[in-house]
Amino acid sequence: MNLGSRRALTQLVRPYPNRTLVFGSQRYSSTFDTREWSTPLARTLANAVKVTGPIPIAAFMRQVLTSPEGGYYTTRPENDGEVFGKKGDFVTSPEISQVFGELVGVWTIAEWIAQGRTRSGVQLMEVGPGKGTLMDDMLRALRNFKTFTSSIEAIYLVEASATLREVQKQRLCGDTPMVETDIGHKSTSKYFDVPVVWVEDIRLLPHDESKTPFIFAHEFFDALPIHAFESVPPSPESIPQQKEIMTPTGPIKLNEPQKPANTPQWRELMVTLNPKAVDENQAGEPEFSLTLAKASTPSSLVIPEISKRYQALKSQPGSTIEISPESRIYASDFARRIGGSSQPPRTATREGSSGPPATAKCVPSGAALIMDYGTMSTIPINSLRGIQKHQNVPPLSSPGQVDVSADVDFTSLAEAAIEASVGVEVHGPMEQGDFLQSMGIAERMQQLLKGIQDEEKRKTLESSWKRLVEKSEGGMGKIYKVMAIIPENSGKRRPVGFGGGI
């Protein structure tokens, strides 16, 4: 919630500190103000719901993950220890084995070679870099390819958390200081003399047709906000009732009757207060729950219409879908950086105003590699989840202290990328286990194991890489998927790892 929203919320709530408020069918008493909330952010969100009514899941996710006042990624590491790794709430593939990042580096080299070994203007970009582990393992592997590293112009990291930016700086740049710039912050890589630049939003980075961007997104899209919708049957035929609205001079009845819908409609799933927790104080109940909107919302009227995949399900009452518009925006941005666009986006500035229009790219170059968990071809449903201390917990509980995520709709990402640029093509998604096997993970692990005599360390290394590729329960090889966006070539060249070679 931005400063303006907080001020507005404060002004709305302040005049009624001890009075009973009624919103719709919910009745909130003065105990609302005296109850002990699970987190400070929970109280802030509850106040918002009390004033405005139920809020979209996307708004809830955005606040609990990135709010400057108690968000999971933006403030929790500073207050409550690590987010990633054994000491945190969950473990990512790069944290499990260094080989994961090394193979992503090898994939980058292979794609660079396949595109003609450009000697300048290469950009390495990562969105949501976590602790910087993936990029660190990549750079350590890449420094062995001098021709490639000499072509790197800069390393860009898109990170909204100041705390995580400092962690990444220490890992990637060591003691080199971080300085503020007109678009974010900057330091220098400890591996080679290349600037490392941080921005809070990828739109702060200029589009340049002469550059070759290699973009990486590992467990980034699963944390982007989603909207959820359910198709409801037509309203039963009945005598339409005239609708009454309140005006400053009193109630007025509308001349036109409110007609019942005669076709299925999308209704949005919203986050509201859970009366079992808030009113009845039942132990163990999360303070928030999901409810189906009683009428259309702006989101339910617009978002499900952006794709024929969603439109096809509207006529089937009971169908549910999850859509992440923000994910489609990022996928579109990736595609335009690689393949250009006939209508390029405008570049944002730190102040929020738009800058000069970007330039369409004449010769597509670069690539994007997206690694996350999600569906191969189906639309995600009921996938909202919460993780805390490596355990599944209710996603709406303890706002700001629980990692909230949802399955990635890879087909939607591919659709957005292709729509954004005629200069790209998409490969995948394919299961992570198959991708890593084709990239030579088994052979690389054998190299590492040759020089290790300690039996315990050998077992640890072997179990770690097998966890990345195994498809049985507990393994990550099937759940996680990999997708690539590369320059359009009429399908004549598949990228390495997706059935192609160098």
Helices and strands as residue ranges (DSSP letters): H 3-13, E 21-23, E 26-28, H 31-34, H 40-52, E 55-56, H 57-66, H 76-80, H 93-96, H 98-114, E 122-127, H 133-142, H 146-149, E 152-158, H 162-173, E 179-180, E 185-188, E 195-199, G 202-204, E 212-218, G 221-223, E 227-232, E 244-247, E 250-253, E 265-273, H 275-278, E 288-292, H 298-302, G 303-305, H 308-314, E 320-323, H 325-339, E 346-348, E 354-357, E 367-375, E 385-388, E 391-393, E 403-405, E 408-409, H 410-420, E 424-431, H 432-438, H 441-450, H 455-469, E 480-487
